[in-house]
Amino acid sequence: MIYKLKDGFLVRKIGEQIMAVPVGQQTSQIHGMIALSESGELLWRALEKGADEEALADILTETYEVERSTALADIRKFLDGLREQGALA
């Protein structure tokens, strides 16, 4: 399954934090910002274009020394969080 983010977010560094900030119509649907870790930002950037779990796992395993099974578990948690916040299309 290909996952993609809804339109209407900007990613900005605010102080030491990386935040996904809703803009336009998203501000009426999502209140507040979504905090992203460094790896969360990598996944977010891939999801802007659309990606499946395998492609996201490739990104994490190529960037960090992490086992694929761990990467996939972390990705599922990340996607669940985005789904709960209403950020996935």
Backbone as a printed PyTorch tensor [residue, N CA C, xyz], in Angstrom:
tensor([[[ 0.8410, -1.1820,  0.0000],
         [ 0.0000,  0.0000,  0.0000],
         [ 0.8870,  1.2470,  0.0000]],

        [[ 0.5530,  2.1820, -0.8650],
         [ 1.2850,  3.4510, -0.9220],
         [ 0.6270,  4.4370,  0.0400]],

        [[ 1.4350,  5.0080,  0.9150],
         [ 0.9620,  6.0290,  1.8540],
         [ 1.3940,  7.3860,  1.3450]],

        [[ 0.5300,  8.3650,  1.5140],
         [ 0.8350,  9.7350,  1.0890],
         [ 0.2400, 10.6850,  2.1160]],

        [[ 0.9200, 11.7950,  2.3060],
         [ 0.4320, 12.8190,  3.2310],
         [-0.6250, 13.6800,  2.5560]],

        [[-1.5120, 14.2040,  3.3630],
         [-2.4650, 15.1860,  2.8480],
         [-1.7000, 16.4580,  2.4950]],

        [[-2.2190, 17.2200,  1.5610],
         [-1.6380, 18.5240,  1.2420],
         [-1.9040, 19.4780,  2.3940]],

        [[-1.0880, 20.5080,  2.4830],
         [-1.3490, 21.5540,  3.4600],
         [-0.4590, 21.5250,  4.6810]],

        [[ 0.7750, 21.0580,  4.5170],
         [ 1.7370, 21.0650,  5.6150],
         [ 3.0520, 21.6500,  5.1300]],

        [[ 3.7120, 22.3570,  6.0000],
         [ 5.0820, 22.8200,  5.7750],
         [ 5.9400, 22.2420,  6.8880]],

        [[ 7.1360, 21.7970,  6.5510],
         [ 8.0660, 21.3140,  7.5720],
         [ 9.0560, 22.4340,  7.8300]],

        [[ 9.1730, 22.7870,  9.0860],
         [10.0510, 23.8900,  9.4860],
         [10.8380, 23.5060, 10.7340]],

        [[12.0270, 24.0200, 10.8330],
         [12.8110, 23.8770, 12.0530],
         [12.5070, 25.0810, 12.9300]],

        [[12.0060, 24.8100, 14.1060],
         [11.6590, 25.8660, 15.0480],
         [12.5230, 25.6460, 16.2850]],

        [[13.5250, 26.4860, 16.4220],
         [14.5070, 26.2590, 17.4760],
         [15.2600, 24.9840, 17.1630]],

        [[15.2360, 24.0380, 18.0770],
         [15.8830, 22.7440, 17.8620],
         [14.9010, 21.6860, 17.3830]],

        [[13.6200, 22.0410, 17.2780],
         [12.5720, 21.0880, 16.9030],
         [12.2690, 21.1480, 15.4090]],

        [[11.9720, 19.9880, 14.8400],
         [11.4840, 19.9150, 13.4640],
         [ 9.9790, 19.7120, 13.5640]],

        [[ 9.2200, 20.6060, 12.9440],
         [ 7.7680, 20.5740, 13.0830],
         [ 7.0940, 20.5560, 11.7130]],

        [[ 6.0280, 19.7710, 11.6090],
         [ 5.1470, 19.8200, 10.4470],
         [ 4.0020, 20.7470, 10.8430]],

        [[ 3.8870, 21.8340, 10.1300],
         [ 2.9330, 22.8920, 10.4700],
         [ 1.7930, 22.8750,  9.4560]],

        [[ 0.5450, 22.7170,  9.9290],
         [-0.5770, 22.7770,  8.9940],
         [-0.7830, 24.2020,  8.4910]],

        [[-1.1380, 24.3270,  7.2180],
         [-1.4180, 25.6340,  6.6200],
         [-2.7240, 25.5420,  5.8330]],

        [[-3.2800, 26.6750,  5.5300],
         [-4.5060, 26.7170,  4.7340],
         [-5.6390, 25.9780,  5.4150]],

        [[-6.3530, 25.1620,  4.6560],
         [-7.5140, 24.4470,  5.1900],
         [-7.1360, 23.4330,  6.2600]],

        [[-5.9020, 22.9670,  6.2570],
         [-5.4830, 21.9940,  7.2740],
         [-5.5440, 22.5820,  8.6820]],

        [[-5.4320, 23.9010,  8.8000],
         [-5.4580, 24.5010, 10.1370],
         [-6.8120, 24.3100, 10.8070]],

        [[-7.8720, 24.1440, 10.0270],
         [-9.1870, 23.9230, 10.6260],
         [-9.3930, 22.4550, 10.9880]],

        [[-8.5870, 21.5560, 10.4080],
         [-8.7320, 20.1330, 10.6750],
         [-7.7130, 19.6100, 11.6810]],

        [[-6.5290, 20.1790, 11.6660],
         [-5.4640, 19.7390, 12.5600],
         [-5.0310, 20.9380, 13.3860]],

        [[-5.2450, 20.8300, 14.6700],
         [-4.9060, 21.9300, 15.5660],
         [-3.5430, 21.6620, 16.1910]],

        [[-2.6230, 22.5600, 15.9770],
         [-1.2840, 22.3990, 16.4980],
         [-0.3420, 21.8740, 15.4310]],

        [[ 0.8610, 21.5930, 15.8550],
         [ 1.9030, 21.1430, 14.9480],
         [ 2.2540, 19.7000, 15.2720]],

        [[ 2.9060, 19.0350, 14.3260],
         [ 3.3440, 17.6620, 14.5200],
         [ 4.8620, 17.6820, 14.6650]],

        [[ 5.3510, 17.2560, 15.8260],
         [ 6.7970, 17.2120, 16.0760],
         [ 7.3920, 16.0070, 15.3600]],

        [[ 8.5230, 16.2180, 14.7060],
         [ 9.2100, 15.1630, 13.9780],
         [10.6330, 15.0170, 14.4920]],

        [[11.0610, 13.7850, 14.6410],
         [12.4750, 13.5210, 14.9250],
         [13.2380, 13.6100, 13.6060]],

        [[14.5300, 13.4320, 13.6610],
         [15.3310, 13.4470, 12.4330],
         [14.8720, 12.3320, 11.4830]],

        [[14.6570, 11.1380, 12.0300],
         [14.1850, 10.0410, 11.1870],
         [12.7450, 10.2740, 10.7450]],

        [[11.9410, 10.8840, 11.6010],
         [10.5700, 11.2300, 11.2310],
         [10.5320, 12.1960, 10.0610]],

        [[11.4690, 13.1260, 10.0310],
         [11.5280, 14.0570,  8.8990],
         [11.8790, 13.3200,  7.6060]],

        [[12.8110, 12.3620,  7.6810],
         [13.1450, 11.5720,  6.4900],
         [11.9180, 10.8320,  5.9620]],

        [[11.1800, 10.2210,  6.8790],
         [ 9.9790,  9.4930,  6.4750],
         [ 8.9220, 10.4440,  5.9300]],

        [[ 8.7640, 11.5930,  6.5740],
         [ 7.7950, 12.5990,  6.1310],
         [ 8.0940, 13.0250,  4.6910]],

        [[ 9.3600, 13.3020,  4.4050],
         [ 9.7530, 13.7430,  3.0560],
         [ 9.4160, 12.6680,  2.0190]],

        [[ 9.6200, 11.4010,  2.3710],
         [ 9.2700, 10.3110,  1.4590],
         [ 7.7590, 10.2110,  1.2860]],

        [[ 7.0210, 10.4210,  2.3670],
         [ 5.5600, 10.3350,  2.3040],
         [ 4.9440, 11.4900,  1.5260]],

        [[ 5.6590, 12.6110,  1.4210],
         [ 5.1550, 13.7250,  0.6090],
         [ 4.9840, 13.2910, -0.8440]],

        [[ 5.8500, 12.3890, -1.2860],
         [ 5.8070, 11.8950, -2.6660],
         [ 4.9810, 10.6210, -2.7870]],

        [[ 4.7920,  9.9420, -1.6630],
         [ 4.1100,  8.6570, -1.6420],
         [ 5.1250,  7.5360, -1.5330]],

        [[ 4.9180,  6.6380, -0.5880],
         [ 5.8470,  5.5290, -0.3840],
         [ 5.1380,  4.4070,  0.3600]],

        [[ 5.5970,  3.1790,  0.1130],
         [ 5.0630,  2.0580,  0.8730],
         [ 6.0100,  1.7600,  2.0400]],

        [[ 5.6090,  0.8140,  2.8930],
         [ 6.4110,  0.4980,  4.0660],
         [ 7.8130,  0.0140,  3.6870]],

        [[ 7.9120, -0.7490,  2.6050],
         [ 9.2120, -1.2810,  2.1940],
         [10.1660, -0.1530,  1.7890]],

        [[ 9.6610,  0.8220,  1.0420],
         [10.5020,  1.9560,  0.6410],
         [10.9200,  2.7700,  1.8650]],

        [[10.0060,  2.9370,  2.8090],
         [10.3390,  3.6660,  4.0340],
         [11.3890,  2.9020,  4.8350]],

        [[11.2620,  1.5740,  4.8880],
         [12.2490,  0.7530,  5.5970],
         [13.6160,  0.8610,  4.9290]],

        [[13.6290,  0.9120,  3.6030],
         [14.8930,  1.0960,  2.8840],
         [15.5750,  2.3870,  3.3250]],

        [[14.7880,  3.4510,  3.4530],
         [15.3420,  4.7510,  3.8640],
         [15.9810,  4.6400,  5.2390]],

        [[15.2710,  4.0360,  6.1850],
         [15.8020,  3.9500,  7.5520],
         [17.0150,  3.0330,  7.6460]],

        [[16.9660,  1.8900,  6.9610],
         [18.1010,  0.9620,  7.0610],
         [19.3340,  1.4700,  6.3270]],

        [[19.1400,  2.2770,  5.2950],
         [20.2800,  2.8530,  4.5800],
         [20.8820,  4.0400,  5.3260]],

        [[20.0510,  4.7380,  6.1100],
         [20.5120,  5.9400,  6.8040],
         [21.0500,  5.6330,  8.2020]],

        [[20.4300,  4.6630,  8.8680],
         [20.7860,  4.3390, 10.2490],
         [21.1650,  2.8640, 10.3490]],

        [[21.9240,  2.5380, 11.3480],
         [22.2520,  1.1370, 11.6010],
         [21.1160,  0.5260, 12.4000]],

        [[20.0950,  0.0810, 11.6860],
         [18.9200, -0.4970, 12.3290],
         [18.4990, -1.7240, 11.5310]],

        [[18.0540, -2.7500, 12.2440],
         [17.5740, -3.9470, 11.5650],
         [16.2540, -3.6540, 10.8680]],

        [[16.0210, -4.3340,  9.7710],
         [14.8170, -4.0970,  8.9690],
         [13.5440, -4.3290,  9.7980]],

        [[13.5250, -5.3560, 10.6190],
         [12.3330, -5.6420, 11.4310],
         [12.0540, -4.5000, 12.4060]],

        [[13.0930, -3.9290, 12.9690],
         [12.9440, -2.7830, 13.8700],
         [12.4570, -1.5700, 13.1000]],

        [[13.0340, -1.3540, 11.9200],
         [12.6230, -0.2270, 11.0740],
         [11.1380, -0.3470, 10.7190]],

        [[10.6990, -1.5260, 10.3270],
         [ 9.2930, -1.7100,  9.9480],
         [ 8.3540, -1.4800, 11.1310]],

        [[ 8.7490, -1.9530, 12.3230],
         [ 7.9260, -1.7280, 13.5180],
         [ 7.8290, -0.2370, 13.8210]],

        [[ 8.9480,  0.4790, 13.7200],
         [ 8.9480,  1.9230, 13.9710],
         [ 8.1150,  2.6670, 12.9260]],

        [[ 8.2000,  2.2370, 11.6850],
         [ 7.4350,  2.8670, 10.6080],
         [ 5.9420,  2.6990, 10.8510]],

        [[ 5.5310,  1.5090, 11.2730],
         [ 4.1020,  1.2710, 11.5430],
         [ 3.5980,  2.1760, 12.6640]],

        [[ 4.4070,  2.3580, 13.6970],
         [ 4.0340,  3.2770, 14.7850],
         [ 3.9200,  4.7070, 14.2680]],

        [[ 4.8870,  5.1050, 13.4350],
         [ 4.8930,  6.4500, 12.8650],
         [ 3.6470,  6.6670, 12.0050]],

        [[ 3.3340,  5.7090, 11.1460],
         [ 2.1500,  5.8150, 10.2880],
         [ 0.8650,  5.8350, 11.1080]],

        [[ 0.8110,  5.0250, 12.1610],
         [-0.3660,  5.0340, 13.0410],
         [-0.5630,  6.4060, 13.6690]],

        [[ 0.5420,  7.0170, 14.1110],
         [ 0.4700,  8.3570, 14.7000],
         [-0.0240,  9.3890, 13.6980]],

        [[ 0.4860,  9.3220, 12.4790],
         [ 0.0430, 10.2640, 11.4410],
         [-1.4290, 10.0420, 11.0950]],

        [[-1.8440,  8.7850, 11.0750],
         [-3.2440,  8.4570, 10.7860],
         [-4.1580,  9.0420, 11.8760]],

        [[-3.7500,  8.8660, 13.1330],
         [-4.5360,  9.3960, 14.2620],
         [-4.6340, 10.9070, 14.2130]],

        [[-3.5870, 11.5610, 13.7430],
         [-3.5770, 13.0270, 13.6770],
         [-4.2460, 13.5480, 12.4100]],

        [[-4.6320, 12.6430, 11.5290],
         [-5.3230, 13.0540, 10.3120],
         [-4.4110, 13.5810,  9.2280]],

        [[-3.1380, 13.2050,  9.2550],
         [-2.1840, 13.7420,  8.2820],
         [-2.0300, 12.8760,  7.0350]],

        [[-2.4750, 11.6220,  7.0870],
         [-2.3590, 10.7480,  5.9170],
         [-3.5600, 10.9180,  4.9970]],

        [[-3.2810, 10.8960,  3.6990],
         [-4.3550, 11.0180,  2.6930],
         [-5.1070,  9.7110,  2.5930]]])
